Amino acid sequence: MEREHRLLVNGREHRVTTDPDRPLLDVLREDLELSGARYGCGEGECGACTVLIEGRATRTCITPVSDAQARAITTIEGLAQGDTLHPVQQAFLDEQALQCGYCIPGQILRAVDLLSAGGPPSRESIVAAMSEHICRCCNYPRILAAVEHAAGLAPATPQTGAES
């Protein structure tokens, strides 16, 4: 049975009438036309569908829309401030961690969650957090470098023109 849900997405209120058990991912993509969260596995295993709910990385393919009712949701589209990228987004660019880009919105939002915990994370905690995501391009070294860069643990990789 459909009912109205009040969603707070990227600082804006939306009202959506849908089945309470419908995946939040479908609502974001189909009803709100936000394409940053991606369908990957549909089982909460790959992380492509990750957004922040109340600041915590959440897999939207297994989150019913009713669980997100009146909670602050941030998608990759809402992370930047105008034309200024969020520091984690900038770090992913600086470290050339983008490759095909399919998994990157979820990876960035997972990193934002990790880095919001306060204090610089250890390499081990970065690896543990980011291993919850699958990158089909196998770009893990650059993704880890980007998170370390965003955390201030490592300088940006110098651009030499040579592939690494």
C-alpha positions in Angstrom: 0.0 0.0 0.0 1.5 3.3 -1.1 1.8 6.2 1.3 3.5 9.6 1.4 7.1 9.8 2.6 8.9 13.1 3.5 12.5 12.9 2.4 15.2 15.5 3.2 17.6 15.1 0.3 20.6 17.4 -0.1 19.0 20.1 2.1 15.6 20.1 0.3 12.4 18.5 1.3 10.6 16.1 -1.1 7.3 14.3 -0.7 7.1 11.0 -2.5 4.1 8.7 -2.6 5.2 5.1 -2.9 5.3 1.7 -1.2 7.1 1.9 2.2 9.3 -1.1 1.3 10.5 0.3 -2.0 14.3 0.7 -2.1 15.5 4.2 -1.4 17.8 3.8 -4.4 14.8 3.5 -6.7 13.2 6.6 -5.2 16.4 8.7 -5.5 17.0 7.7 -9.2 13.5 7.4 -10.6 11.4 9.9 -8.6 14.0 12.5 -7.6 16.1 12.0 -10.8 19.4 11.9 -8.8 21.7 9.5 -10.7 24.8 9.6 -8.5 23.8 6.5 -6.4 24.1 3.6 -8.7 22.5 0.1 -8.9 25.3 -2.5 -8.7 24.3 -5.7 -7.0 20.9 -5.0 -5.4 22.1 -6.9 -2.3 24.0 -4.3 -0.4 27.4 -5.9 -1.2 29.1 -3.6 -3.7 28.6 -0.1 -2.3 27.7 1.6 -5.6 24.4 2.7 -4.1 25.9 4.4 -1.0 24.6 7.7 0.2 24.9 9.4 3.6 21.9 9.2 5.9 22.4 11.4 9.0 26.1 11.4 8.0 26.5 7.7 7.9 27.3 5.7 4.8 24.2 3.7 3.9 23.4 1.2 1.1 20.2 2.4 -0.5 19.5 -0.7 -2.5 18.6 -2.5 0.7 17.2 0.5 2.6 13.4 0.9 2.4 12.3 4.4 1.7 10.3 4.3 5.0 13.7 4.0 6.9 14.8 7.3 5.4 11.6 9.2 6.4 12.5 12.7 7.6 16.2 11.9 7.9 18.9 14.0 6.3 20.1 12.3 3.1 23.2 13.5 1.2 23.9 12.1 -2.2 27.0 12.8 -4.3 25.0 15.6 -6.0 24.7 17.4 -2.7 28.2 17.1 -1.5 29.9 20.1 -3.3 29.2 23.6 -2.2 28.3 25.4 -5.4 31.3 25.1 -7.7 33.6 24.2 -4.9 34.2 20.4 -4.5 34.1 18.8 -1.2 37.7 18.0 0.0 37.2 14.3 -0.6 35.9 14.9 -4.1 39.0 17.1 -4.8 41.3 14.5 -3.4 39.9 11.8 -5.7 40.6 14.2 -8.6 44.0 15.0 -7.4 44.9 11.4 -7.0 43.3 10.4 -10.4 41.2 7.9 -8.6 38.2 8.0 -10.9 38.7 5.4 -13.7 35.3 4.5 -15.1 33.6 6.4 -12.3 30.7 3.9 -11.6 31.6 3.2 -8.0 33.2 6.5 -7.2 30.1 8.3 -5.7 29.7 5.6 -3.2 33.4 5.4 -2.5 33.5 9.2 -1.9 30.6 9.1 0.4 32.0 6.2 2.4 35.3 8.2 2.8 33.3 11.3 3.9 31.7 9.1 6.6 35.0 7.7 7.7 36.8 11.1 7.8 33.9 12.8 9.7 34.6 10.6 12.8 37.3 13.0 13.8 41.1 12.7 13.9 43.1 11.2 11.2 42.2 7.5 10.5 44.9 4.9 10.4 45.8 3.2 7.1 44.2 0.1 8.5 40.9 1.8 9.2 40.9 3.4 5.7 41.5 0.0 4.1 38.8 -1.6 6.2 36.2 1.1 5.4 37.0 1.2 1.7 37.1 -2.6 1.3 33.3 -2.5 1.7 33.2 -1.2 -1.9 33.9 -3.0 -5.1 35.7 -1.3 -7.9 35.5 -3.2 -11.1 38.5 -1.3 -12.5 40.6 -2.4 -9.5 41.7 1.1 -8.9 42.1 0.5 -5.1 45.6 1.9 -4.7 44.5 5.3 -6.1 41.3 5.2 -4.1 43.2 4.6 -0.9 45.7 7.3 -1.8 42.8 9.7 -2.3 41.3 9.0 1.1 44.7 9.4 2.7 45.2 12.6 0.8 41.8 13.9 2.0 42.7 12.9 5.5 45.9 14.8 5.3 48.0 11.7 5.7 49.8 12.0 2.4 50.5 14.8 -0.1 48.9 14.7 -3.5 50.7 12.5 -6.0 53.0 14.7 -8.1 51.8 14.9 -11.7 54.7 13.7 -13.9 52.9 12.7 -17.0 54.0 9.1 -16.4 51.4 6.4 -15.7 51.8 4.8 -12.3 
